[in-house]
Each structure stands twice: as C-alpha cells, then as structure tokens.
Amino acid sequence: MKQVVVNIQDNRYSFFLELMKSMDFVSINEEVDWFEISSESDKKLIQKGIDDIENGRIHSHQDVMKMGKKRILELKDNK
C-alpha cells in the first residue's frame, strides 16, 4: 500500500480533496501528524533534545527548581 500526504492549507484547493474522496481506491485520513508538518529547524531541535537525553545531558525537575530559586534570590539581592 502506498501513502500520499496532501497538505491543503488554502481552501481554494479543497476541491482536490473532494475529488480524491470520490475515488473508490482512496482512503482519507484527516489526522495530522504534527511531526510531519513541523519545519526542518523544529525537527533539528527535537533531534537535538533526543540526543541530549540519550547522552545524559539532562537536569531533573528538582535541580531546575533549585537553580531557578537560587537565581531569583540572586536577582532579589542585587536590587
């Protein structure tokens, strides 16, 4: 089975989708996979995040909260 992804963002071209719906060999799945429509720069950032996780470059929620609290206190003291 072959799959074709059609991204119709302009309503002027919605007739194409209606034409395809009328064909008995076409199955329409209107769910959108957000990753497929993401920009290349977004996909690279997602991959960087995955690489960071796989290579242990992470911080726990607790550590982030401690760093945030420390930074807030530093800013408060510098006023």
Secondary structure, DSSP 8 states (H G I E B T S, - for coil): ---------SGGGHHHHHHHHTSTT--------TTTTS-HHHHHHHHHHHHHHHTT----HHHHHHHHHHHHHHHHHT-
